[in-house]
Amino acid sequence: METQVSQLVEEAVQRSHDQFMARLDNWLLALENRLCHDDYETLPADHHHSPQTHSQAISPALHAEETVEPSGSGEEEVEEIHRVELDNVKSPMASPEVKPPRPSDRSQSSYDLAKREGSRLEVYKKLYTESMHPDAPNEWFRRACPCFVAFRSAARRIVTSQRFELFFATVLVSNALYIGGQIQWMSAHPTDLIDPGFTIVHTLYAVIFTSEVALNLVAFGFKKFLCSSGWGWAWLDVLVVFSAWIELYLDIQQMLNSPASGTSVRIVRVFKFTRILQGLRSLRIVRYVSGLRILVYSMYDATKSLLWALILLALIIYVFGLLFASAALDHAVTVGPDVIDPQLKRFFGSVDVAVTTLYRSVLGGLDWGEAAGPLGTAGYVWVQIFQFYIGFVSFAILNVMTGVFCNSAIRAAEHDHTIMMQNRVQFRDMAADLFKKMDASGFGQITINEFESLYDDEDMKAFLDSIEISASDAWTLFASLDQDGNGLIGINEFTEGCLKLHGPARSVDLYALRQQHLKFREQLTSLVQNQHKIMEKLQTRPLVMRSDHTPIFEV
């Protein structure tokens, strides 16, 4: 009898617990749905004056949801535990209608909520744009000059194409060869006038470079072309084109023997620096060839290490120079200045001469055996010290410097392999340009609808592949980038999210994941303790039998 009563008590406690948890979850879900559907139908009129105020007011449901659910993913894990418990205990008193929602249902509900938020904001964007900017300059310009807009689009496609870059890379190389040939011919014929063939080729290059600058100005505009991140190269192009036409004009005057030919010759000599500018401009080919770019990066990264290595080498040479100059001076004092070996005085007669001899001996500008011979007159030990100096600098110092350069080259190669852009600023600019493409209205925030429409775009795929980000669908990536969970993505959220998702996991990411795991563990532990307390309270209540012999707890 006691065994049957204990079994009945356990069954009653389990059914009461299941029913209580199911009702609690159902009540929380109903409260959440009520908050989500209670949108901003009664939005104040002053909220319609500012898009920022409106964007903050159109999401009360989301903010209320954040208040009810302080830990998003942790709450879903708690609901998963509840669902497993209810699935394992098939109580006849439990109704299927009060079963708590699954995490997948919650995710779908968040997706639908983001879709609704996006639709509302898109309608407001359209109304706000039409009301506040009815005659926007860009729109008016597009309507007034459709031909120029089409020409600008065509110019932008041409400038950003690989064929355009390859063509002008070839032109830069050929122009450098042409400058070398012209200088070689002028050095062989210093008294002759400028050959007409050079003038024709010069005119051809001037036209090509002018067309390049003109296409860039049409495609990007004056501000973006001359004041963007690559403004240095842009102004160099403009200066080269300007000076090339002036030099061409003066060359033609000299060939025609105009009255101002004497002045023109002097001005032409002044403007010969155009060739130097064109030679510097040919360095732009570095950005088209990855191998050259790696070498340039390695030299740039090794500049600081090279400076300290040269300082160390200079100190070592100076110390040994003092030593050998002092030995030569002591030998001259001992034997007399008239008896000293002239070769010893030639190589080690003073400190500056000794330092120069040691420097040239290490770098191959002087046969070090020729410099070591005269030291034998001062003592054989000085010859051995000189040989030690040559071996120490050649095998230790120079090899260390070579290792520094190799290490810098490897780091530069890894940097160029993992990051598509040259630095973090350019990466942000590329992400911002992609964001502006998705945000066609210029509102500053994109919705899930806009994100889905461009998720399969080629530019979007190329950008995600370059930063090594992959997602199963647009919603998964959108939810990862939406840091505040309001169903909208701003430009800062997009750029920072792409930077965080780029590449493999870092130590800070693993630490954050560990901290989040500990937080969830504490929450689950607290939940289990509360359940045990409820069970203990239910077990202490008296048991009452119904008329149908069903045990219940006295309320």
C-alpha positions, 0 to 999 in steps of 0.5 A: 500500500505504501509503495502504491501511494509513493508511486501515485505521489511521484506521478502526481508531482511529475504531472504537476511539475510538467503542467506548471512549466508548460503553462509558464512557457505558454504564458511567456510566449503569449506575453512575447507575442503580445509585445511583438504585435503591439507595434507603433500604431500610436506613434507620436506625430513628432516622430515623423520628422526625423528618420533617426527618431523614427528608426528608434521608435519603430522597434518597441517590440524588439526592445521589450523583447530584449527586456523580457529576454536578457540573454537571447541564446541562453533562453533558447537553451533553457527552452530546449531543456523544457522541451526535452523534459516534456517530450520524455514525460508523456503525461495524459494531463498535458495538452499538446497546445501548451507545448513550449516553442522549439528554438527553430520556431523562435528563430523563424519568428525572429526572421518574420519580425525582421521582415516586418520591421524591414517592410515598415522601414522601407515604406518610411524611407520612400515617404521620407525621401519623397517628402524631404528631397523631392528635387534632389540634385542627383535625381534632377541631374539624372533626369536632365542629363541622361546621356552623361549619366550613361557615359559616366557608367560606361567610363566607370566600367572601363576604368575598373576593368582588368583589361584597362589596368593591363593596357596601362601597365603595358603603356607604363613599361613601354614609356619607361623604355622610351624615356631610356632610349630618348636619353641614350640618343640625346647623349650620343647626339648632344648638339642635334635638335630633337628628332621628329620621331621622338616628338610623334611618340611623345605626342602619342603618350601624352594623348594616352595619359590624358585620356586615362586621366579624363576617363578617371575624372568622368568615372569618379568625379573630381573629388573622389579621384583627386581626394580619395585614398590614392590621391598621391598617384592621382595628382602625380598623373595630373602633373605628368600630363600637364608638364608633358603637354608643356614640354611638347609645346616647347619641343615643337617651338625649338624644332620650328626655330621660333624667335623664342627658341633660346628661351625655349631651350632653357625652359625645355631643360627645366622641364626635363624633370618630366621624364623623372616624373614619368619614371616615378609614375612607372612604379605604379606597375607594382600594384598590378603584379603581386610579386613586385608588391610583395617585394615592395612590402618587404622592403617597407617593413624591413626599413626600421630593422634595416636602420638599426642593423646599419647602426650596429654595423657602423658601430662595429666598423668604428670600433675596429677602425679606432683599434687599427688606426691606433695600432698604425699610429703607435707603429709610426711613433715607434719607427718614425714617420719616415720609416713607416710603410706607405701602404699602412698609412694609405689604409690606416693612416687616420680614423676616417681612412681606417673606417673607409677601408674596413667598410670597403673590405666587408662589402667587396669594394676592396680586397681585404687581403690587400689591406691586411698585408700592411698590418704585418709591419705593425705586428702579426697579431693585427693581421689576425685581428683583421681576419677576425673582423672580416669573419665576424662581420661577414658570417654574423652581422651580414647573415643576421641582416639577411635573416631580417630581410627574409623574415620581413619578406615572409611576413609581407607575403602572408599579409598579402595572402590573407588580406585582399586590401592593402590595409584596414582602411581600404578594407573598411572602404570596400565594405562601406562601398558594398553597404552603400550599394545595398542601401540604395536609398541612402538611409544609413540602414539596410533591411533583411529584404535589401540584404536578401536581394543582393546576397547572390550578387557577384560583388557580394560573393566576391567580397565574402570570398575575399574575407573568407566568410561563408553562410548557409543563407542570407538570414544567417549572415544577417543575424550575425551582422545585426549586433544589437538585434533590432532587425536592421544593419547600420554601416558600422555594424556591417563593417565591424561585423565583417572584420570580426567574421573575417578569417579564423577564430582568434584568442579573444573570440575563444575567450568570449565564447568561454565566458558565454559558456560559463554564463549559460552554465550558471543560468542552467545551474540556477534553473535546476536549483529552482526546479529542485526547490519547487519539487521540495515544496510540492512534496511537502503539501498534503495529498487529497483524493478526488472522487475519481480516486485521482490524487491532487495537491491541496491548494 
